[in-house]
C-alpha cells in the first residue's frame, strides 16, 4: 500500500481502484497507525458528521459499513470482520456504550511508509557507504507528501509530521555521508531539495554553497559531464579543456591515417604539431622507431588493402590498411589506441569523412572492450586537425564521438567507467557543446505521473 505520495492500493502489484470516499476511509485507518477507530470517530473524520439522533446515526453507520465492505473486498476477499486479517472489526466500550471499531493491521512490507521507516532507521546507524545506499533506497519510495489527500486535517497531522521529519533527517544524513564519501555530485541534488523545502534554514544554505564550491573545485577543467543512461551500468561522458597527454590515468586514443605514418621530418608526411608527433615525443621520448615497431606488431594480423609503389608514393609508408583498423599499443600499464580514420593520399594530404570516422570509432570501442583494462579512455576531437572531417564542425564531432560511445555501451556492458573528450584550449571557442547536450536530453526518460519526489 502506498501513502508516501498519492494514496494507492495494490494487490500483487496490480493497482486497485477505490471510490474517493473509500480511499478517504483507508487514509484515516492508515493514519491511526494500527489503532482501532470507532465508527463514531470515522463518521466525524471521513464524512464530517457530528453526533446525530439515533435514526440518522444508524443510517450513517450503514454508510460506513458499505465503505468498509468495499475496502475489505480488496484487502480481505471472502472474509467477514471476525476472520479478516487486514481490516478487523472490534467492539469497544466508550462513554456512549458499546461501539463498533475498525483496525487496519498491516505487515511492514505491506505499507511503503513502514518500509521507509525501517530502512531509514537502519541506515542512520550504518557506516557511510551502507548508509548512502539505504538512505537513497528509502528516499526513492517518497513520491510527494505523505497522505497528501488529508494534509492539514487533525487526525493525520501526527503521522504526517513523523514521516516528513524522518524524510528530512534521511535527506540531511544522505548529504552528509555522500560528502564524507567524496561524492559531492550525488549529495548536491538532495541538498537542493532540502534548501528548497527550508528556505530560511541557514545551515541548509551553507551546505548547498559548500557542495557547489567542492564541485567547482573538483571539476576544474571539466566543461560537461553526463552519465550514460543505460540500466545495469555506469559510464560517464566528460568533456574537459586541456592536453590529451596530461590524462595520465587514462588510455589514450590517437588518430592515424590508413598507412600509420609517423615520419615528421620537415613536416612533409606528418606535421610535427600533430597528435601523432606528440605521441612520439611525449610517450616514447622521441623514439619513433619504437612506436613503429609496436604498430607493426599490432598490424601483423590485419590484412592490408594495397601497397603503393615508390614512384606513386615516394615518402612515408606504402602499405595501406582498412579505415577503421585499430591497434592497441601498450605503454606503461595502459594502452594507446591507434585508430585509422583517414586516408593519406599520394599527394600526402589526409582526407576523411563522416562515415570513415564513425567506422573507426565503432572499431575503436570493440578494441577498448578487449584491451582497455577497464580504465578511463581519453580521446581528442578526432577529425578536427589536418586530417579533418570536412562535413562536421567541432561540436558535431564531439556529438558523433558521444553517440558512437553510447551505442558501444549497449554492446559492451563493461567498456570503460569514463569517456573523456579532451578539447584543446585554443579550440574551445570553436566548439559548441550544445549538440552533445541535445543528445543526452534525447536519452532522458519522459517523466511519468509518479516521477520524482
C-alpha positions as CSV (number, residue, x, y, z in Angstrom):
1,X,0.0,0.0,0.0
2,X,1.3,3.4,-1.0
3,X,1.0,6.5,1.2
4,X,4.3,8.3,0.5
5,X,2.6,10.3,-2.2
6,X,-0.8,9.8,-3.7
7,X,-2.5,7.0,-1.7
8,X,-2.9,3.8,-3.7
9,X,-3.7,0.2,-3.1
10,X,-2.0,-2.6,-5.0
11,X,-2.8,-6.4,-4.8
12,X,0.2,-8.5,-6.1
13,X,1.5,-5.4,-7.9
14,X,-1.8,-4.6,-9.6
15,X,-3.5,-1.2,-8.7
16,X,-6.9,-1.5,-7.2
17,X,-9.4,1.3,-7.9
18,X,-11.4,2.5,-4.9
19,X,-14.2,5.1,-4.8
20,X,-13.0,8.5,-3.4
21,X,-14.8,8.1,-0.1
22,X,-13.5,4.6,0.4
23,X,-10.0,5.9,-0.3
24,X,-10.5,8.5,2.4
25,X,-11.6,5.8,4.8
26,X,-8.4,3.9,4.0
27,X,-6.3,7.0,4.6
28,X,-8.0,7.5,8.0
29,X,-7.3,4.0,9.1
30,X,-3.6,4.2,7.9
31,X,-3.2,7.4,9.9
32,X,-4.3,5.6,13.1
33,X,-1.1,3.6,12.8
34,X,-2.6,0.3,13.9
35,X,-5.0,1.7,16.5
36,X,-8.8,0.8,16.3
37,X,-11.0,3.7,15.2
38,X,-14.7,3.7,16.4
39,X,-17.4,4.2,13.9
40,X,-18.5,7.5,15.6
41,X,-14.9,8.8,15.0
42,X,-14.9,7.7,11.4
43,X,-18.1,9.5,10.7
44,X,-16.6,12.7,12.1
45,X,-13.3,12.4,10.3
46,X,-14.2,10.8,7.0
47,X,-17.8,12.1,6.5
48,X,-17.5,15.3,8.5
49,X,-20.7,14.4,10.5
50,X,-21.2,15.4,14.1
51,X,-23.2,13.2,16.5
52,X,-26.8,12.8,15.3
53,X,-30.1,11.5,16.5
54,X,-30.3,7.7,16.7
55,X,-32.3,7.2,13.4
56,X,-29.8,9.3,11.5
57,X,-26.8,7.7,13.2
58,X,-28.0,4.2,12.1
59,X,-28.2,5.3,8.5
60,X,-24.7,6.8,8.6
61,X,-23.4,3.7,10.3
62,X,-24.7,1.7,7.3
63,X,-22.8,4.1,5.0
64,X,-19.6,3.4,7.0
65,X,-20.3,-0.4,6.7
66,X,-20.7,-0.1,2.9
67,X,-17.3,1.5,2.5
68,X,-15.8,-1.0,4.9
69,X,-17.2,-3.8,2.8
70,X,-15.7,-2.3,-0.3
71,X,-12.4,-1.9,1.3
72,X,-12.5,-5.4,2.8
73,X,-13.3,-7.0,-0.6
74,X,-9.9,-5.6,-1.8
75,X,-7.9,-6.3,1.4
76,X,-9.6,-9.5,2.8
77,X,-11.6,-11.1,0.0
78,X,-14.1,-13.6,1.2
79,X,-13.6,-12.8,4.9
80,X,-16.0,-11.1,7.3
81,X,-15.0,-8.9,10.1
82,X,-14.2,-11.6,12.7
83,X,-12.0,-13.6,10.3
84,X,-10.3,-10.7,8.5
85,X,-6.6,-10.4,8.7
86,X,-6.1,-6.9,7.5
87,X,-9.3,-4.9,8.2
88,X,-10.6,-6.2,11.5
89,X,-13.9,-5.4,13.2
90,X,-13.7,-5.0,17.0
91,X,-16.1,-3.9,19.8
92,X,-15.1,-1.1,22.1
93,X,-16.7,0.2,25.3
94,X,-16.9,4.0,25.1
95,X,-18.7,6.7,27.1
96,X,-21.5,6.2,24.6
97,X,-21.7,2.5,25.4
98,X,-20.5,-0.5,23.2
99,X,-19.4,0.7,19.8
100,X,-18.0,-1.0,16.7
101,X,-14.5,0.0,15.7
102,X,-12.2,-0.9,12.8
103,X,-8.5,-1.6,12.9
104,X,-6.1,-1.8,9.9
105,X,-3.4,-4.4,10.6
106,X,-0.5,-4.4,8.1
107,X,2.8,-6.1,7.9
108,X,5.9,-3.9,7.5
109,X,6.3,-5.0,3.9
110,X,2.7,-4.2,3.0
111,X,2.9,-0.4,3.7
112,X,5.6,1.8,2.0
113,X,5.7,4.2,4.9
114,X,6.6,1.2,7.2
115,X,9.3,0.1,4.8
116,X,10.6,3.7,4.6
117,X,10.7,3.9,8.4
118,X,12.6,0.6,8.8
119,X,15.1,1.3,6.1
120,X,15.9,4.8,7.3
121,X,16.2,3.6,10.9
122,X,18.8,1.0,9.9
123,X,20.7,3.4,7.6
124,X,21.1,6.1,10.2
125,X,23.1,3.6,12.3
126,X,25.2,2.1,9.4
127,X,28.7,3.0,8.1
128,X,28.8,5.6,5.4
129,X,28.7,3.5,2.2
130,X,26.0,1.3,3.5
131,X,24.1,4.3,4.8
132,X,24.2,6.0,1.5
133,X,22.7,3.0,-0.3
134,X,20.0,2.5,2.3
135,X,19.0,6.2,2.5
136,X,18.9,6.6,-1.3
137,X,16.7,3.5,-1.4
138,X,14.3,4.8,1.3
139,X,14.0,8.2,-0.3
140,X,13.2,6.7,-3.7
141,X,9.9,5.5,-2.1
142,X,8.8,9.0,-1.5
143,X,6.9,10.5,-4.4
144,X,5.3,13.5,-2.6
145,X,4.0,14.5,0.8
146,X,2.7,11.5,2.9
147,X,-1.1,11.3,3.0
148,X,-1.4,14.3,0.7
149,X,-5.1,13.7,0.4
150,X,-5.7,14.7,4.1
151,X,-2.9,17.1,4.6
152,X,-4.0,19.7,7.2
153,X,-6.6,17.6,8.9
154,X,-6.0,17.0,12.6
155,X,-6.3,13.2,12.7
156,X,-3.5,12.9,10.1
157,X,-1.2,15.6,11.5
158,X,0.9,13.4,13.9
159,X,1.5,10.7,11.2
160,X,2.4,13.2,8.5
161,X,4.7,15.1,10.9
162,X,6.6,12.0,11.9
163,X,7.1,10.9,8.3
164,X,8.1,14.3,7.0
165,X,10.5,14.7,9.9
166,X,12.1,11.3,9.1
167,X,12.3,12.2,5.4
168,X,14.1,15.4,6.3
169,X,16.5,13.6,8.6
170,X,17.2,11.0,5.9
171,X,17.9,13.7,3.3
172,X,20.3,15.5,5.6
173,X,22.1,12.4,6.6
174,X,22.4,11.3,2.9
175,X,24.0,14.6,2.1
176,X,26.5,14.2,4.9
177,X,27.5,10.6,4.1
178,X,27.8,11.3,0.3
179,X,30.1,14.3,1.2
180,X,32.1,12.1,3.5
181,X,32.5,9.5,0.7
182,X,33.8,12.2,-1.6
183,X,30.7,12.3,-3.8
184,X,29.5,15.9,-3.8
185,X,27.8,15.4,-7.2
186,X,25.5,12.8,-5.6
187,X,24.9,15.0,-2.5
188,X,24.1,18.1,-4.4
189,X,20.6,17.2,-5.7
190,X,19.5,16.2,-2.2
191,X,20.9,19.4,-0.7
192,X,19.0,21.4,-3.3
193,X,15.7,19.7,-2.2
194,X,16.5,20.5,1.5
195,X,17.2,24.1,0.7
196,X,14.0,24.3,-1.4
197,X,11.9,23.0,1.4
198,X,13.6,25.0,4.1
199,X,14.4,28.4,2.5
200,X,15.0,30.1,5.9
201,X,17.4,27.4,7.2
202,X,21.0,29.0,7.2
203,X,22.6,25.6,7.7
204,X,20.9,24.2,4.6
205,X,22.1,27.2,2.6
206,X,25.7,26.8,3.8
207,X,25.7,23.1,3.0
208,X,24.5,23.8,-0.5
209,X,27.1,26.5,-1.1
210,X,29.9,24.2,0.2
211,X,28.8,21.4,-2.1
212,X,28.7,23.7,-5.1
213,X,32.2,25.0,-4.3
214,X,33.5,21.5,-3.9
215,X,32.1,20.5,-7.3
216,X,33.6,23.6,-9.0
217,X,37.0,22.8,-7.4
218,X,36.8,19.1,-8.4
219,X,35.6,19.6,-11.9
220,X,38.4,22.1,-12.6
221,X,38.8,21.9,-16.4
222,X,35.5,20.0,-16.9
223,X,33.1,21.5,-19.3
224,X,30.4,18.9,-19.3
225,X,29.6,15.7,-17.5
226,X,26.8,13.2,-18.1
227,X,26.1,9.6,-17.2
228,X,25.1,7.2,-19.9
229,X,21.5,6.4,-19.1
230,X,21.7,2.6,-19.5
231,X,20.4,0.1,-17.0
232,X,22.9,-2.0,-15.0
233,X,26.0,0.1,-15.7
234,X,27.5,3.4,-15.0
235,X,29.7,5.2,-17.6
236,X,30.4,8.9,-17.5
237,X,31.0,11.1,-20.5
238,X,33.2,14.1,-19.6
239,X,34.4,16.9,-21.8
240,X,37.4,18.7,-20.5
241,X,39.6,21.6,-21.6
242,X,43.2,20.5,-21.6
243,X,46.0,18.4,-23.0
244,X,45.4,14.8,-24.2
245,X,48.8,13.7,-22.9
246,X,48.2,15.0,-19.4
247,X,45.4,12.5,-18.9
248,X,47.8,10.1,-17.1
249,X,45.2,7.9,-15.5
250,X,43.6,7.0,-18.9
251,X,44.1,5.0,-22.0
252,X,44.6,7.4,-24.9
253,X,43.1,7.5,-28.4
254,X,45.3,8.8,-31.3
255,X,44.1,9.1,-34.8
256,X,46.2,7.9,-37.7
257,X,45.9,7.6,-41.5
258,X,45.5,4.3,-43.2
259,X,49.3,3.9,-43.7
260,X,50.0,4.5,-40.0
261,X,52.8,7.0,-40.9
262,X,54.8,8.6,-38.0
263,X,57.6,10.4,-40.0
264,X,57.7,14.1,-39.2
265,X,60.9,15.1,-41.0
266,X,60.4,18.6,-42.5
267,X,56.7,18.3,-41.8
268,X,56.2,16.6,-45.2
269,X,54.4,13.3,-44.3
270,X,53.2,14.1,-40.7
271,X,53.2,17.5,-39.1
272,X,55.3,18.0,-36.0
273,X,52.3,19.7,-34.4
274,X,50.1,16.6,-34.9
275,X,48.9,14.3,-32.2
276,X,50.9,11.5,-33.7
277,X,54.1,13.6,-33.4
278,X,53.3,14.5,-29.8
279,X,52.8,10.8,-29.1
280,X,56.3,10.0,-30.3
281,X,57.9,12.9,-28.3
282,X,55.9,12.6,-25.0
283,X,55.2,8.9,-24.5
284,X,58.2,7.4,-26.5
285,X,60.8,10.1,-25.7
286,X,61.3,10.8,-29.4
287,X,62.0,7.2,-30.3
288,X,59.9,6.9,-33.4
289,X,61.2,3.5,-34.4
290,X,60.0,2.1,-31.1
291,X,56.4,3.2,-31.8
292,X,56.8,2.0,-35.4
293,X,57.8,-1.5,-34.1
294,X,54.8,-1.6,-31.8
295,X,52.5,-0.6,-34.6
296,X,53.9,-3.2,-36.9
297,X,53.4,-5.9,-34.2
298,X,49.8,-4.9,-33.9
299,X,49.2,-4.8,-37.6
300,X,50.6,-8.3,-38.3
301,X,47.1,-9.9,-38.0
302,X,45.5,-7.2,-40.2
303,X,45.1,-7.9,-43.9
304,X,46.4,-4.9,-46.0
305,X,44.2,-3.5,-48.7
306,X,47.0,-2.5,-51.0
307,X,50.6,-1.3,-51.4
308,X,51.8,1.8,-53.2
309,X,54.9,1.9,-55.3
310,X,57.9,4.1,-54.6
311,X,57.1,6.1,-57.7
312,X,53.5,6.9,-56.7
313,X,54.3,7.5,-53.0
314,X,58.0,8.4,-52.6
315,X,57.7,9.4,-49.0
316,X,56.3,7.6,-46.0
317,X,54.9,4.1,-45.6
318,X,53.3,2.5,-48.6
319,X,51.2,-0.4,-47.1
320,X,47.6,0.6,-46.7
321,X,45.2,-0.9,-44.1
322,X,41.4,-0.7,-43.9
323,X,40.0,2.5,-42.5
324,X,38.8,1.6,-39.0
325,X,41.9,-0.5,-38.2
326,X,42.8,-0.1,-34.6
327,X,46.0,-1.1,-32.8
328,X,46.2,-1.3,-29.0
329,X,49.7,-0.1,-28.2
330,X,50.8,-1.0,-24.6
331,X,52.5,1.9,-22.8
332,X,53.4,1.9,-19.1
333,X,50.4,-0.2,-17.9
334,X,47.9,1.4,-20.1
335,X,47.0,1.5,-23.8
336,X,47.3,3.9,-26.7
337,X,44.6,3.0,-29.2
338,X,45.9,4.0,-32.7
339,X,42.9,4.1,-35.0
340,X,43.0,4.8,-38.7
341,X,40.2,7.2,-39.5
342,X,41.6,8.9,-42.7
343,X,43.3,8.0,-46.0
344,X,46.6,9.5,-46.8
345,X,46.7,10.4,-50.5
346,X,49.8,10.0,-52.6
347,X,49.9,13.8,-52.5
348,X,50.4,13.4,-48.7
349,X,47.1,15.0,-47.9
350,X,44.9,13.1,-45.4
351,X,41.2,13.0,-46.1
352,X,38.3,11.6,-44.1
353,X,34.5,11.8,-43.9
354,X,31.7,11.3,-41.6
355,X,31.3,7.6,-42.4
356,X,35.0,6.9,-42.1
357,X,35.1,8.4,-38.6
358,X,32.0,6.5,-37.5
359,X,33.5,3.2,-38.7
360,X,36.8,3.9,-36.9
361,X,35.0,4.8,-33.7
362,X,33.0,1.6,-33.8
363,X,36.1,-0.4,-34.3
364,X,37.9,1.6,-31.6
365,X,35.3,0.6,-28.9
366,X,35.5,-3.0,-29.9
367,X,39.3,-2.9,-29.3
368,X,38.7,-1.0,-26.0
369,X,36.3,-3.7,-24.8
370,X,39.1,-6.3,-25.3
371,X,42.3,-4.4,-24.4
372,X,41.1,-1.4,-22.4
373,X,41.7,-2.8,-18.9
374,X,38.5,-1.0,-17.8
375,X,40.4,2.3,-17.5
376,X,39.0,5.7,-18.5
377,X,39.5,6.5,-22.2
378,X,40.7,9.9,-23.2
379,X,40.1,10.9,-26.8
380,X,40.8,14.2,-28.6
381,X,38.4,15.8,-31.1
382,X,39.4,13.3,-33.8
383,X,38.7,14.8,-37.2
384,X,39.4,18.4,-36.2
385,X,43.0,18.5,-37.2
386,X,44.8,18.4,-40.6
387,X,43.0,15.2,-41.5
388,X,39.7,16.9,-40.7
389,X,36.3,15.6,-41.4
390,X,35.1,18.5,-43.5
391,X,31.4,17.9,-43.2
392,X,31.3,18.2,-39.4
393,X,32.2,21.1,-37.1
394,X,33.9,20.7,-33.7
395,X,30.6,20.3,-31.8
396,X,29.2,17.8,-34.2
397,X,32.4,15.8,-34.0
398,X,32.1,15.7,-30.2
399,X,28.4,14.6,-30.6
400,X,29.4,11.8,-33.0
401,X,32.0,10.5,-30.6
402,X,29.5,10.5,-27.8
403,X,26.8,8.9,-29.9
404,X,29.1,6.1,-31.0
405,X,30.2,5.6,-27.4
406,X,26.6,5.2,-26.2
407,X,26.0,2.6,-28.8
408,X,29.1,0.8,-27.8
409,X,28.0,0.8,-24.1
410,X,24.9,-1.2,-25.2
411,X,27.1,-3.8,-27.0
412,X,29.8,-4.0,-24.4
413,X,28.5,-3.7,-20.8
414,X,31.9,-3.3,-19.1
415,X,33.5,-1.0,-21.6
416,X,35.0,1.8,-19.5
417,X,34.0,3.8,-16.5
418,X,34.6,7.1,-18.3
419,X,34.9,8.6,-21.8
420,X,36.9,11.8,-21.6
421,X,36.8,14.0,-24.6
422,X,39.8,16.5,-24.4
423,X,39.4,19.8,-26.2
424,X,42.5,22.0,-26.7
425,X,42.1,25.4,-25.1
426,X,42.7,27.1,-28.5
427,X,39.8,25.1,-30.0
428,X,37.3,25.8,-27.2
429,X,35.9,29.0,-28.8
430,X,35.1,27.0,-31.9
431,X,33.5,24.1,-30.1
432,X,29.7,24.4,-29.5
433,X,28.8,21.6,-27.0
434,X,25.0,22.0,-27.5
435,X,24.8,19.0,-29.9
436,X,26.2,16.8,-27.0
437,X,23.7,18.3,-24.5
438,X,20.9,17.7,-27.0
439,X,22.0,14.0,-27.5
440,X,21.7,13.4,-23.7
441,X,18.4,15.2,-23.5
442,X,17.0,12.8,-26.1
443,X,18.1,9.9,-23.9
444,X,16.4,11.2,-20.8
445,X,13.2,9.2,-19.8
446,X,10.0,11.1,-20.1
447,X,8.7,11.9,-16.5
448,X,5.6,10.0,-15.6
449,X,2.9,10.9,-13.1
450,X,4.9,9.3,-10.2
451,X,8.3,10.6,-11.4
452,X,10.4,12.5,-8.8
453,X,9.6,13.3,-5.2
